Amino acid sequence: MSTATKPQPDLRLPEFLHTHGLASQDAEMQWAPLTGGVSSDIWRVDVDGRTLCVKCALPKLKVARDWHAPTSRNAYEWAWINFAFEHAPKAVPQPLAHDAELGAFAMEFLDGDTHPVWKSQLLAGVADAGTARRVAELLGLLHAASTRSPSLPQRFRTDDIFYSIRLEPYLVATAEAHPDLSSELRRLAESTLRTHKALVHGDVSPKNILVGPASPVFLDAECAWFGDPAFDVAFCLNHFLLKCLPQRAHAAGFLRCFDAFVDAYFAHVSWEEPRELERRAAQLLPALFLARIDGKSPVEYVTREEDKELVRKTARPLIARQASRLSEIAGAWGAILAQAPGPRT
């Protein structure tokens, strides 16, 4: 008979809380690991009658393939949360304390009963265009605010990190899996890396968004980068396309979420020509769509080979001809789904 070992935090984390006045010296702390993160250890900490969340970056991500990333990204996530808290306080947990050397920070803990994860709702077939619209409005607001800050391009000069944890595992790894599209995908990675327009969250995925009673709440900004806002747009839109597969009966609803997101986001675009930003997003979207099947971080809920082939059948020609409108991609995916039989139930 074996006894399960209770997970324990890095021994430096309790001292971190003491140092920053978040725990009294003699306080008893209850540490419980939170699930969902692949790039950091995330803890719920009950101490002195309050509950905190502590996040500590990992040098090697918890995925099947070998994927390393600098732990300094924790400092950029901390800076992004503070930026967002300044411009939209309800859009992020309240930031509390940070230790750059440790690669950890503490923030407000938000209970799942009042702040469900958006991904769980989508995978349950809840395709609420209102939530998609509110997420897009916040993202557009934050992108727009960032373009008015002259210090941010230097503060978030993280091209190397963004390449290592976004562009390489998604676009470059997918180029290796699809050699005939390699030049297009590598060109896209290079042009994205050269574009510096706004402060990018870098991981606008429904798994990183809580549906709070007052506002959507963004988490996990460790990919924060002053770069191409089209990446955030395409990254989030990609999830509406992918969710059509496990919830085929709600595909029309997910495509309405797609349209609502696009309309709400582009209403905030004033820092550059909206059609140019849309063109870049439209080129990134099919590449990211394919990457979540054949890149380093495939989505776990698309398992049927028939479904993976539908993604490839849609994405590959769009990448090859360099689509320029987001509606073109949603239309192509809707047409493919309409022709394909759904899974047997």
DOSE-170236 format. One record per residue (C-alpha): residue number from 1; residue in three letters; x, y, z. Coordinates in steps of 0.2 Angstrom, whole numbers, plus 5000, padded with zeros to 4 digits. Each point is the difference from the previous one (the first is absolute). Layout:
N
pt nr->NUM | rest->ALA | X->X | Y->Y | Z->Z;
...
END
This chain:
345
pt nr->1 | rest->MET | X->5000 | Y->5000 | Z->5000;
pt nr->2 | rest->SER | X->5007 | Y->5017 | Z->4995;
pt nr->3 | rest->THR | X->4996 | Y->5017 | Z->5008;
pt nr->4 | rest->ALA | X->4998 | Y->5015 | Z->4989;
pt nr->5 | rest->THR | X->5012 | Y->5014 | Z->5003;
pt nr->6 | rest->LYS | X->4991 | Y->5017 | Z->5003;
pt nr->7 | rest->PRO | X->5008 | Y->5013 | Z->4988;
pt nr->8 | rest->GLN | X->5011 | Y->5012 | Z->5009;
pt nr->9 | rest->PRO | X->5004 | Y->5018 | Z->4994;
pt nr->10 | rest->ASP | X->5018 | Y->5006 | Z->4997;
pt nr->11 | rest->LEU | X->5007 | Y->5003 | Z->5018;
pt nr->12 | rest->ARG | X->5003 | Y->5018 | Z->4995;
pt nr->13 | rest->LEU | X->4982 | Y->5004 | Z->4996;
pt nr->14 | rest->PRO | X->4994 | Y->5001 | Z->5018;
pt nr->15 | rest->GLU | X->5014 | Y->5012 | Z->5004;
pt nr->16 | rest->PHE | X->4995 | Y->5011 | Z->4985;
pt nr->17 | rest->LEU | X->4983 | Y->5002 | Z->5008;
pt nr->18 | rest->HIS | X->5008 | Y->5005 | Z->5017;
pt nr->19 | rest->THR | X->5012 | Y->5012 | Z->4992;
pt nr->20 | rest->HIS | X->4986 | Y->5009 | Z->4991;
pt nr->21 | rest->GLY | X->4988 | Y->5001 | Z->5015;
pt nr->22 | rest->LEU | X->4988 | Y->4988 | Z->4992;
pt nr->23 | rest->ALA | X->5002 | Y->4987 | Z->5015;
pt nr->24 | rest->SER | X->5004 | Y->5003 | Z->5018;
pt nr->25 | rest->GLN | X->5016 | Y->4992 | Z->5007;
pt nr->26 | rest->ASP | X->4991 | Y->4986 | Z->5009;
pt nr->27 | rest->ALA | X->4986 | Y->4998 | Z->4988;
pt nr->28 | rest->GLU | X->4995 | Y->4982 | Z->4995;
pt nr->29 | rest->MET | X->4999 | Y->4999 | Z->4981;
pt nr->30 | rest->GLN | X->4989 | Y->4988 | Z->4990;
pt nr->31 | rest->TRP | X->5008 | Y->4997 | Z->4983;
pt nr->32 | rest->ALA | X->4989 | Y->4992 | Z->4986;
pt nr->33 | rest->PRO | X->5006 | Y->4998 | Z->4982;
pt nr->34 | rest->LEU | X->4988 | Y->5007 | Z->4987;
pt nr->35 | rest->THR | X->4998 | Y->4990 | Z->4984;
pt nr->36 | rest->GLY | X->5001 | Y->5007 | Z->4982;
pt nr->37 | rest->GLY | X->5017 | Y->5008 | Z->4999;
pt nr->38 | rest->VAL | X->5013 | Y->4992 | Z->4989;
pt nr->39 | rest->SER | X->5013 | Y->5013 | Z->5002;
pt nr->40 | rest->SER | X->5000 | Y->5004 | Z->5018;
pt nr->41 | rest->ASP | X->4996 | Y->4993 | Z->5017;
pt nr->42 | rest->ILE | X->4984 | Y->5009 | Z->5006;
pt nr->43 | rest->TRP | X->4995 | Y->4999 | Z->5018;
pt nr->44 | rest->ARG | X->4985 | Y->5004 | Z->5011;
pt nr->45 | rest->VAL | X->5006 | Y->5006 | Z->5017;
pt nr->46 | rest->ASP | X->4988 | Y->5002 | Z->5015;
pt nr->47 | rest->VAL | X->5009 | Y->5010 | Z->5013;
pt nr->48 | rest->ASP | X->4995 | Y->5012 | Z->5014;
pt nr->49 | rest->GLY | X->4981 | Y->4999 | Z->4995;
pt nr->50 | rest->ARG | X->5002 | Y->5005 | Z->4982;
pt nr->51 | rest->THR | X->5004 | Y->4990 | Z->4984;
pt nr->52 | rest->LEU | X->5013 | Y->5005 | Z->4987;
pt nr->53 | rest->CYS | X->5007 | Y->4993 | Z->4984;
pt nr->54 | rest->VAL | X->5018 | Y->4998 | Z->4997;
pt nr->55 | rest->LYS | X->5008 | Y->4996 | Z->4983;
pt nr->56 | rest->CYS | X->5018 | Y->4994 | Z->4997;
pt nr->57 | rest->ALA | X->5007 | Y->4998 | Z->4983;
pt nr->58 | rest->LEU | X->5008 | Y->4983 | Z->4995;
pt nr->59 | rest->PRO | X->5015 | Y->4999 | Z->4988;
pt nr->60 | rest->LYS | X->4993 | Y->4985 | Z->4991;
pt nr->61 | rest->LEU | X->4981 | Y->5000 | Z->4995;
pt nr->62 | rest->LYS | X->4989 | Y->4985 | Z->5005;
pt nr->63 | rest->VAL | X->4997 | Y->4994 | Z->4983;
pt nr->64 | rest->ALA | X->5004 | Y->4984 | Z->4991;
pt nr->65 | rest->ARG | X->5013 | Y->5007 | Z->4988;
pt nr->66 | rest->ASP | X->5016 | Y->5008 | Z->5006;
pt nr->67 | rest->TRP | X->4996 | Y->5019 | Z->5003;
pt nr->68 | rest->HIS | X->5011 | Y->5012 | Z->5010;
pt nr->69 | rest->ALA | X->4997 | Y->5018 | Z->5003;
pt nr->70 | rest->PRO | X->5009 | Y->5013 | Z->5011;
pt nr->71 | rest->THR | X->4992 | Y->5003 | Z->5017;
pt nr->72 | rest->SER | X->5002 | Y->5019 | Z->4998;
pt nr->73 | rest->ARG | X->4984 | Y->4999 | Z->4992;
pt nr->74 | rest->ASN | X->4992 | Y->5001 | Z->5017;
pt nr->75 | rest->ALA | X->5006 | Y->5018 | Z->5002;
pt nr->76 | rest->TYR | X->4991 | Y->5005 | Z->4984;
pt nr->77 | rest->GLU | X->4984 | Y->4992 | Z->5005;
pt nr->78 | rest->TRP | X->5001 | Y->5010 | Z->5016;
pt nr->79 | rest->ALA | X->5003 | Y->5016 | Z->4990;
pt nr->80 | rest->TRP | X->4985 | Y->4995 | Z->4988;
pt nr->81 | rest->ILE | X->4988 | Y->4997 | Z->5015;
pt nr->82 | rest->ASN | X->5005 | Y->5017 | Z->5007;
pt nr->83 | rest->PHE | X->4998 | Y->5009 | Z->4984;
pt nr->84 | rest->ALA | X->4982 | Y->4992 | Z->4998;
pt nr->85 | rest->PHE | X->4996 | Y->5003 | Z->5018;
pt nr->86 | rest->GLU | X->5003 | Y->5019 | Z->4996;
pt nr->87 | rest->HIS | X->4989 | Y->5001 | Z->4985;
pt nr->88 | rest->ALA | X->4987 | Y->4987 | Z->5004;
pt nr->89 | rest->PRO | X->5000 | Y->4994 | Z->5018;
pt nr->90 | rest->LYS | X->4987 | Y->4987 | Z->4999;
pt nr->91 | rest->ALA | X->5008 | Y->4992 | Z->4985;
pt nr->92 | rest->VAL | X->5014 | Y->4992 | Z->5011;
pt nr->93 | rest->PRO | X->5003 | Y->4993 | Z->5018;
pt nr->94 | rest->GLN | X->5007 | Y->5014 | Z->5011;
pt nr->95 | rest->PRO | X->5019 | Y->4999 | Z->5000;
pt nr->96 | rest->LEU | X->5007 | Y->4998 | Z->5017;
pt nr->97 | rest->ALA | X->5019 | Y->4997 | Z->5000;
pt nr->98 | rest->HIS | X->5014 | Y->4994 | Z->4989;
pt nr->99 | rest->ASP | X->5018 | Y->4993 | Z->5002;
pt nr->100 | rest->ALA | X->5009 | Y->5001 | Z->4984;
pt nr->101 | rest->GLU | X->5015 | Y->4989 | Z->5006;
pt nr->102 | rest->LEU | X->4988 | Y->4986 | Z->5005;
pt nr->103 | rest->GLY | X->4989 | Y->5002 | Z->4984;
pt nr->104 | rest->ALA | X->4984 | Y->5001 | Z->5011;
pt nr->105 | rest->PHE | X->4986 | Y->5011 | Z->5004;
pt nr->106 | rest->ALA | X->4985 | Y->5001 | Z->5010;
pt nr->107 | rest->MET | X->4983 | Y->5006 | Z->4995;
pt nr->108 | rest->GLU | X->4982 | Y->5000 | Z->5005;
pt nr->109 | rest->PHE | X->4991 | Y->4982 | Z->5000;
pt nr->110 | rest->LEU | X->4984 | Y->5000 | Z->4990;
pt nr->111 | rest->ASP | X->4988 | Y->4985 | Z->5005;
pt nr->112 | rest->GLY | X->4995 | Y->4989 | Z->4986;
pt nr->113 | rest->ASP | X->4982 | Y->5000 | Z->5006;
pt nr->114 | rest->THR | X->4998 | Y->5019 | Z->4996;
pt nr->115 | rest->HIS | X->5013 | Y->5000 | Z->4986;
pt nr->116 | rest->PRO | X->4999 | Y->4985 | Z->4989;
pt nr->117 | rest->VAL | X->5013 | Y->4996 | Z->4987;
pt nr->118 | rest->TRP | X->4993 | Y->5005 | Z->4983;
pt nr->119 | rest->LYS | X->5008 | Y->4984 | Z->4992;
pt nr->120 | rest->SER | X->4989 | Y->4989 | Z->5011;
pt nr->121 | rest->GLN | X->4984 | Y->5010 | Z->4994;
pt nr->122 | rest->LEU | X->5005 | Y->4999 | Z->4982;
pt nr->123 | rest->LEU | X->5004 | Y->4981 | Z->5001;
pt nr->124 | rest->ALA | X->4983 | Y->4997 | Z->5008;
pt nr->125 | rest->GLY | X->4992 | Y->5008 | Z->4985;
pt nr->126 | rest->VAL | X->4997 | Y->5017 | Z->5007;
pt nr->127 | rest->ALA | X->5003 | Y->5012 | Z->4985;
pt nr->128 | rest->ASP | X->4996 | Y->5017 | Z->5008;
pt nr->129 | rest->ALA | X->5003 | Y->5014 | Z->4987;
pt nr->130 | rest->GLY | X->4998 | Y->5012 | Z->5014;
pt nr->131 | rest->THR | X->5015 | Y->4993 | Z->5009;
pt nr->132 | rest->ALA | X->5010 | Y->5000 | Z->4984;
pt nr->133 | rest->ARG | X->4996 | Y->5018 | Z->4997;
pt nr->134 | rest->ARG | X->5005 | Y->5006 | Z->5018;
pt nr->135 | rest->VAL | X->5017 | Y->4991 | Z->4998;
pt nr->136 | rest->ALA | X->5003 | Y->5008 | Z->4983;
pt nr->137 | rest->GLU | X->4995 | Y->5017 | Z->5007;
pt nr->138 | rest->LEU | X->5013 | Y->4998 | Z->5015;
pt nr->139 | rest->LEU | X->5013 | Y->4994 | Z->4988;
pt nr->140 | rest->GLY | X->4997 | Y->5015 | Z->4988;
pt nr->141 | rest->LEU | X->5000 | Y->5012 | Z->5015;
pt nr->142 | rest->LEU | X->5017 | Y->4993 | Z->5007;
pt nr->143 | rest->HIS | X->5008 | Y->5000 | Z->4983;
pt nr->144 | rest->ALA | X->4995 | Y->5018 | Z->4996;
pt nr->145 | rest->ALA | X->5006 | Y->5006 | Z->5017;
pt nr->146 | rest->SER | X->5017 | Y->4992 | Z->4998;
pt nr->147 | rest->THR | X->5002 | Y->5009 | Z->4984;
pt nr->148 | rest->ARG | X->4999 | Y->5017 | Z->5009;
pt nr->149 | rest->SER | X->5014 | Y->4995 | Z->5012;
pt nr->150 | rest->PRO | X->5018 | Y->5005 | Z->4994;
pt nr->151 | rest->SER | X->5009 | Y->4989 | Z->5013;
pt nr->152 | rest->LEU | X->4992 | Y->4983 | Z->4996;
pt nr->153 | rest->PRO | X->5009 | Y->4996 | Z->4984;
pt nr->154 | rest->GLN | X->5016 | Y->5000 | Z->5010;
pt nr->155 | rest->ARG | X->4993 | Y->4992 | Z->5016;
pt nr->156 | rest->PHE | X->4993 | Y->4985 | Z->4990;
pt nr->157 | rest->ARG | X->5014 | Y->4998 | Z->4989;
pt nr->158 | rest->THR | X->4998 | Y->4981 | Z->5000;
pt nr->159 | rest->ASP | X->5002 | Y->4994 | Z->4982;
pt nr->160 | rest->ASP | X->5011 | Y->4986 | Z->5006;
pt nr->161 | rest->ILE | X->4987 | Y->4993 | Z->5013;
pt nr->162 | rest->PHE | X->4986 | Y->5002 | Z->4988;
pt nr->163 | rest->TYR | X->5009 | Y->4991 | Z->4986;
pt nr->164 | rest->SER | X->5005 | Y->4985 | Z->5012;
pt nr->165 | rest->ILE | X->4982 | Y->4998 | Z->5007;
pt nr->166 | rest->ARG | X->4989 | Y->5006 | Z->4987;
pt nr->167 | rest->LEU | X->5007 | Y->5000 | Z->4982;
pt nr->168 | rest->GLU | X->5012 | Y->4986 | Z->5001;
pt nr->169 | rest->PRO | X->4988 | Y->4987 | Z->5008;
pt nr->170 | rest->TYR | X->4985 | Y->5005 | Z->4989;
pt nr->171 | rest->LEU | X->5006 | Y->5006 | Z->4983;
pt nr->172 | rest->VAL | X->5018 | Y->4993 | Z->4998;
pt nr->173 | rest->ALA | X->4995 | Y->4983 | Z->5007;
pt nr->174 | rest->THR | X->4985 | Y->4999 | Z->4989;
pt nr->175 | rest->ALA | X->5012 | Y->5005 | Z->4985;
pt nr->176 | rest->GLU | X->5010 | Y->4985 | Z->5004;
pt nr->177 | rest->ALA | X->4984 | Y->4989 | Z->5000;
pt nr->178 | rest->HIS | X->4995 | Y->5007 | Z->4983;
pt nr->179 | rest->PRO | X->5015 | Y->5003 | Z->4990;
pt nr->180 | rest->ASP | X->4990 | Y->5006 | Z->4984;
pt nr->181 | rest->LEU | X->4994 | Y->5015 | Z->5011;
pt nr->182 | rest->SER | X->5017 | Y->5003 | Z->5008;
pt nr->183 | rest->SER | X->5004 | Y->5016 | Z->4991;
pt nr->184 | rest->GLU | X->4983 | Y->5008 | Z->5004;
pt nr->185 | rest->LEU | X->5000 | Y->4995 | Z->5018;
pt nr->186 | rest->ARG | X->5018 | Y->5005 | Z->5003;
pt nr->187 | rest->ARG | X->4997 | Y->5017 | Z->4991;
pt nr->188 | rest->LEU | X->4984 | Y->5002 | Z->5011;
pt nr->189 | rest->ALA | X->5011 | Y->4997 | Z->5016;
pt nr->190 | rest->GLU | X->5013 | Y->5013 | Z->4994;
pt nr->191 | rest->SER | X->4988 | Y->5013 | Z->4995;
pt nr->192 | rest->THR | X->4990 | Y->4999 | Z->5016;
pt nr->193 | rest->LEU | X->5016 | Y->5001 | Z->5010;
pt nr->194 | rest->ARG | X->5005 | Y->5016 | Z->4991;
pt nr->195 | rest->THR | X->4983 | Y->5008 | Z->5003;
pt nr->196 | rest->HIS | X->4999 | Y->5012 | Z->5016;
pt nr->197 | rest->LYS | X->4983 | Y->5009 | Z->5001;
pt nr->198 | rest->ALA | X->4993 | Y->4996 | Z->5018;
pt nr->199 | rest->LEU | X->5002 | Y->4991 | Z->5016;
pt nr->200 | rest->VAL | X->4995 | Y->4982 | Z->4996;
pt nr->201 | rest->HIS | X->4993 | Y->4988 | Z->5014;
pt nr->202 | rest->GLY | X->5007 | Y->4985 | Z->4990;
pt nr->203 | rest->ASP | X->4988 | Y->4986 | Z->5006;
pt nr->204 | rest->VAL | X->4982 | Y->5006 | Z->4998;
pt nr->205 | rest->SER | X->4993 | Y->4983 | Z->5002;
pt nr->206 | rest->PRO | X->4984 | Y->4996 | Z->5008;
pt nr->207 | rest->LYS | X->5009 | Y->4990 | Z->5013;
pt nr->208 | rest->ASN | X->5008 | Y->5016 | Z->5005;
pt nr->209 | rest->ILE | X->4984 | Y->5010 | Z->5002;
pt nr->210 | rest->LEU | X->4988 | Y->4999 | Z->5014;
pt nr->211 | rest->VAL | X->4982 | Y->5005 | Z->4998;
pt nr->212 | rest->GLY | X->4998 | Y->5012 | Z->5015;
pt nr->213 | rest->PRO | X->4983 | Y->5008 | Z->5005;
pt nr->214 | rest->ALA | X->5007 | Y->5017 | Z->4997;
pt nr->215 | rest->SER | X->5012 | Y->4997 | Z->4985;
pt nr->216 | rest->PRO | X->5010 | Y->4987 | Z->4991;
pt nr->217 | rest->VAL | X->5017 | Y->4997 | Z->5010;
pt nr->218 | rest->PHE | X->5016 | Y->4997 | Z->4990;
pt nr->219 | rest->LEU | X->5013 | Y->4989 | Z->5007;
pt nr->220 | rest->ASP | X->5017 | Y->4993 | Z->4995;
pt nr->221 | rest->ALA | X->5008 | Y->5014 | Z->4991;
pt nr->222 | rest->GLU | X->5018 | Y->4993 | Z->5001;
pt nr->223 | rest->CYS | X->5002 | Y->5001 | Z->4981;
pt nr->224 | rest->ALA | X->4997 | Y->5019 | Z->5001;
pt nr->225 | rest->TRP | X->5009 | Y->5009 | Z->4986;
pt nr->226 | rest->PHE | X->5000 | Y->5017 | Z->4992;
pt nr->227 | rest->GLY | X->4996 | Y->4994 | Z->4983;
pt nr->228 | rest->ASP | X->4986 | Y->4995 | Z->4988;
pt nr->229 | rest->PRO | X->4982 | Y->5001 | Z->5007;
pt nr->230 | rest->ALA | X->4995 | Y->4990 | Z->4986;
pt nr->231 | rest->PHE | X->5007 | Y->4985 | Z->5009;
pt nr->232 | rest->ASP | X->4988 | Y->5002 | Z->5015;
pt nr->233 | rest->VAL | X->4985 | Y->5002 | Z->4988;
pt nr->234 | rest->ALA | X->5004 | Y->4984 | Z->4990;
pt nr->235 | rest->PHE | X->5005 | Y->4990 | Z->5015;
pt nr->236 | rest->CYS | X->4983 | Y->5003 | Z->5008;
pt nr->237 | rest->LEU | X->4990 | Y->4998 | Z->4984;
pt nr->238 | rest->ASN | X->5009 | Y->4983 | Z->4997;
pt nr->239 | rest->HIS | X->4991 | Y->4993 | Z->5016;
pt nr->240 | rest->PHE | X->4983 | Y->5004 | Z->4993;
pt nr->241 | rest->LEU | X->5004 | Y->4990 | Z->4984;
pt nr->242 | rest->LEU | X->5008 | Y->4985 | Z->5010;
pt nr->243 | rest->LYS | X->4985 | Y->4999 | Z->5012;
pt nr->244 | rest->CYS | X->4989 | Y->4996 | Z->4986;
pt nr->245 | rest->LEU | X->5007 | Y->4982 | Z->4999;
pt nr->246 | rest->PRO | X->4996 | Y->4994 | Z->5017;
pt nr->247 | rest->GLN | X->4984 | Y->5009 | Z->5000;
pt nr->248 | rest->ARG | X->4994 | Y->4998 | Z->4982;
pt nr->249 | rest->ALA | X->4982 | Y->5004 | Z->5005;
pt nr->250 | rest->HIS | X->5005 | Y->5017 | Z->5006;
pt nr->251 | rest->ALA | X->5011 | Y->5005 | Z->4985;
pt nr->252 | rest->ALA | X->4989 | Y->5013 | Z->4994;
pt nr->253 | rest->GLY | X->5000 | Y->5008 | Z->5017;
pt nr->254 | rest->PHE | X->5019 | Y->5000 | Z->5001;
pt nr->255 | rest->LEU | X->5001 | Y->5008 | Z->4983;
pt nr->256 | rest->ARG | X->4988 | Y->5014 | Z->5007;
pt nr->257 | rest->CYS | X->5013 | Y->5002 | Z->5014;
pt nr->258 | rest->PHE | X->5013 | Y->5002 | Z->4986;
pt nr->259 | rest->ASP | X->4990 | Y->5014 | Z->4992;
pt nr->260 | rest->ALA | X->4996 | Y->5008 | Z->5016;
pt nr->261 | rest->PHE | X->5018 | Y->5000 | Z->5005;
pt nr->262 | rest->VAL | X->5006 | Y->5008 | Z->4983;
pt nr->263 | rest->ASP | X->4987 | Y->5013 | Z->5001;
pt nr->264 | rest->ALA | X->5003 | Y->5005 | Z->5018;
pt nr->265 | rest->TYR | X->5019 | Y->5000 | Z->4998;
pt nr->266 | rest->PHE | X->5002 | Y->5010 | Z->4984;
pt nr->267 | rest->ALA | X->4989 | Y->5014 | Z->5007;
pt nr->268 | rest->HIS | X->5015 | Y->5004 | Z->5012;
pt nr->269 | rest->VAL | X->5013 | Y->5000 | Z->4986;
pt nr->270 | rest->SER | X->5006 | Y->5018 | Z->4998;
pt nr->271 | rest->TRP | X->5019 | Y->4998 | Z->5000;
pt nr->272 | rest->GLU | X->5001 | Y->4993 | Z->4983;
pt nr->273 | rest->GLU | X->4990 | Y->4996 | Z->4985;
pt nr->274 | rest->PRO | X->4987 | Y->4987 | Z->5005;
pt nr->275 | rest->ARG | X->5001 | Y->4991 | Z->4983;
pt nr->276 | rest->GLU | X->5019 | Y->4998 | Z->5002;
pt nr->277 | rest->LEU | X->4998 | Y->4993 | Z->5017;
pt nr->278 | rest->GLU | X->4987 | Y->4988 | Z->4994;
pt nr->279 | rest->ARG | X->5011 | Y->4994 | Z->4986;
pt nr->280 | rest->ARG | X->5014 | Y->4995 | Z->5012;
pt nr->281 | rest->ALA | X->4987 | Y->4991 | Z->5012;
pt nr->282 | rest->ALA | X->4992 | Y->4991 | Z->4985;
pt nr->283 | rest->GLN | X->5018 | Y->4994 | Z->4995;
pt nr->284 | rest->LEU | X->5004 | Y->4994 | Z->5017;
pt nr->285 | rest->LEU | X->4983 | Y->4992 | Z->5004;
pt nr->286 | rest->PRO | X->5001 | Y->4985 | Z->4988;
pt nr->287 | rest->ALA | X->5018 | Y->4997 | Z->5005;
pt nr->288 | rest->LEU | X->4995 | Y->5000 | Z->5019;
pt nr->289 | rest->PHE | X->4985 | Y->4989 | Z->4995;
pt nr->290 | rest->LEU | X->5012 | Y->4987 | Z->4992;
pt nr->291 | rest->ALA | X->5013 | Y->5002 | Z->5014;
pt nr->292 | rest->ARG | X->4987 | Y->4994 | Z->5013;
pt nr->293 | rest->ILE | X->4999 | Y->4984 | Z->4991;
pt nr->294 | rest->ASP | X->5018 | Y->4997 | Z->4994;
pt nr->295 | rest->GLY | X->5011 | Y->5012 | Z->5010;
pt nr->296 | rest->LYS | X->5008 | Y->4998 | Z->5017;
pt nr->297 | rest->SER | X->4985 | Y->5004 | Z->5010;
pt nr->298 | rest->PRO | X->4985 | Y->4991 | Z->4992;
pt nr->299 | rest->VAL | X->4983 | Y->5002 | Z->5009;
pt nr->300 | rest->GLU | X->4995 | Y->4985 | Z->5010;
pt nr->301 | rest->TYR | X->4982 | Y->5000 | Z->4995;
pt nr->302 | rest->VAL | X->5002 | Y->4996 | Z->4982;
pt nr->303 | rest->THR | X->5005 | Y->4982 | Z->4999;
pt nr->304 | rest->ARG | X->4991 | Y->4992 | Z->4985;
pt nr->305 | rest->GLU | X->5011 | Y->4999 | Z->4985;
pt nr->306 | rest->GLU | X->4985 | Y->5005 | Z->4989;
pt nr->307 | rest->ASP | X->4998 | Y->5016 | Z->5010;
pt nr->308 | rest->LYS | X->5019 | Y->5004 | Z->4998;
pt nr->309 | rest->GLU | X->4998 | Y->4997 | Z->4981;
pt nr->310 | rest->LEU | X->4986 | Y->5013 | Z->5000;
pt nr->311 | rest->VAL | X->5012 | Y->5013 | Z->5008;
pt nr->312 | rest->ARG | X->5014 | Y->4996 | Z->4987;
pt nr->313 | rest->LYS | X->4988 | Y->5001 | Z->4986;
pt nr->314 | rest->THR | X->4994 | Y->5017 | Z->5005;
pt nr->315 | rest->ALA | X->5016 | Y->5008 | Z->5006;
pt nr->316 | rest->ARG | X->5012 | Y->4994 | Z->4987;
pt nr->317 | rest->PRO | X->4993 | Y->5009 | Z->4985;
pt nr->318 | rest->LEU | X->4997 | Y->5016 | Z->5010;
pt nr->319 | rest->ILE | X->5018 | Y->5000 | Z->5005;
pt nr->320 | rest->ALA | X->5006 | Y->4997 | Z->4982;
pt nr->321 | rest->ARG | X->4989 | Y->5014 | Z->4993;
pt nr->322 | rest->GLN | X->5003 | Y->5012 | Z->5014;
pt nr->323 | rest->ALA | X->4982 | Y->5004 | Z->5005;
pt nr->324 | rest->SER | X->4997 | Y->5019 | Z->5004;
pt nr->325 | rest->ARG | X->4983 | Y->5000 | Z->5008;
pt nr->326 | rest->LEU | X->4994 | Y->4992 | Z->5016;
pt nr->327 | rest->SER | X->4983 | Y->4996 | Z->4993;
pt nr->328 | rest->GLU | X->5008 | Y->4990 | Z->4986;
pt nr->329 | rest->ILE | X->5007 | Y->4988 | Z->5013;
pt nr->330 | rest->ALA | X->4984 | Y->4998 | Z->5010;
pt nr->331 | rest->GLY | X->4991 | Y->4998 | Z->4983;
pt nr->332 | rest->ALA | X->5012 | Y->4986 | Z->4995;
pt nr->333 | rest->TRP | X->4999 | Y->4991 | Z->5016;
pt nr->334 | rest->GLY | X->4981 | Y->5001 | Z->5000;
pt nr->335 | rest->ALA | X->4999 | Y->4993 | Z->4983;
pt nr->336 | rest->ILE | X->5012 | Y->4985 | Z->5004;
pt nr->337 | rest->LEU | X->4990 | Y->4996 | Z->5016;
pt nr->338 | rest->ALA | X->4984 | Y->5000 | Z->4990;
pt nr->339 | rest->GLN | X->5006 | Y->4987 | Z->4988;
pt nr->340 | rest->ALA | X->5008 | Y->4989 | Z->5013;
pt nr->341 | rest->PRO | X->4990 | Y->4987 | Z->5010;
pt nr->342 | rest->GLY | X->5001 | Y->5003 | Z->5019;
pt nr->343 | rest->PRO | X->5006 | Y->4987 | Z->5012;
pt nr->344 | rest->ARG | X->4988 | Y->4986 | Z->5005;
pt nr->345 | rest->THR | X->4992 | Y->5002 | Z->5017;
END
